Amino acid sequence: YKHTLVVTQFFVFLYCKCLWRGLKFVIRKVTGRCELQRICHSNKPGARRTLKIGSAHPDRVEKTIDDIMTLKKVNPDTNPQLGISLQASLFQIVGYRSLVAEVEKLRREPYDCENPDHEEMLMKLWKTLRPDSPLTGRISKQWCEIGFQGNDPKTDFRGMGLLGLHNLLYFAEHDKATALQVLHDSLQPKHRWFPPLYPSFTPHHLIPRSRLTTLETPFRSTTPG
């Protein structure tokens, strides 16, 4: 495993050092614009543009490593592993920050009933939790059977946006047995005090506020770069 990790880190290093810079040079000559110009020109202000700008410069990690090595007076020729290790760690830091930004982007994106992708996810959620019960209409009291508060489920996503829907659908698809058990328990008289949606909305409501601090250590421990 360690050997594979070192090889992976080496090729990432090679990509950032040579191939990526060469590709950017060619694109700039063809388009007449630098990468930042292309990103700002083709993306509206917001999280999407910020994420693209943040991920557009993997070579900046290499520049940071060079600065660190120079500042600490470390010879990269006699200490090549240090540069590779620093690169892996810096990519983990950048990756973690990108994850936080992506979660916040999903949370801020409102559910749009005119968006076919949003509607498809919602219908998939219903079919997963109620496979034998056809939905009579888009606006229906049936939504209350799986924990929504009213006839139109889009109103329940006002606080969490698409993040809430992604969370519910992932739960239903990847741990269907547990999701169905939660649904069954919530319909019992003694458990009427919480709807099935409550356990799924609450954790993701807290994640953006805590900036995923509890996930930072395992994320950086398992992500090679």
Secondary structure as GFF3:
##gff-version 3
##sequence-region A 1 225
A	DSSP	alpha_helix	2	14	.	.	.	ID=ss1
A	DSSP	pi_helix	15	19	.	.	.	ID=ss2
A	DSSP	alpha_helix	20	31	.	.	.	ID=ss3
A	DSSP	alpha_helix	35	42	.	.	.	ID=ss4
A	DSSP	alpha_helix	47	55	.	.	.	ID=ss5
A	DSSP	alpha_helix	58	71	.	.	.	ID=ss6
A	DSSP	alpha_helix	80	108	.	.	.	ID=ss7
A	DSSP	alpha_helix	116	129	.	.	.	ID=ss8
A	DSSP	three_ten_helix	141	146	.	.	.	ID=ss9
A	DSSP	three_ten_helix	153	157	.	.	.	ID=ss10
A	DSSP	alpha_helix	161	174	.	.	.	ID=ss11
A	DSSP	alpha_helix	176	186	.	.	.	ID=ss12
A	DSSP	three_ten_helix	189	191	.	.	.	ID=ss13
A	DSSP	alpha_helix	198	210	.	.	.	ID=ss14
A	DSSP	alpha_helix	213	222	.	.	.	ID=ss15
###
